[in-house]
Amino acid sequence: MPDRIFMPFMALLGLALVALSLVWPQGYGDRSPDPFGSVPIQQTPEMKAKIQREKDAAAQRDLQARQQMSDARATAADVP
């Protein structure tokens, strides 16, 4: 393929990819700039509440597991 066809094609492709990156959804990260962006799923109030509930439940399970281990050690130490 001649360079005078290939190089302008590559420049056009590069510009198209840059333009696409400006409007493509940004996933779960920060919001895209206006007018393209929307609030990410993880920043909605419902999702924040769900994430907090999951964190609280995990902390509660961790606390229960630690308490069970403590009780088991205390019981094992009492047995002669």
Secondary structure, DSSP 8 states (H G I E B T S, - for coil): --HHHHHHHHHHHHHHHHHHHHHS--TTSS---TTT----GGGSHHHHHHHHHHHHHHHHHHHHHHHHHHHHHHHHHH--
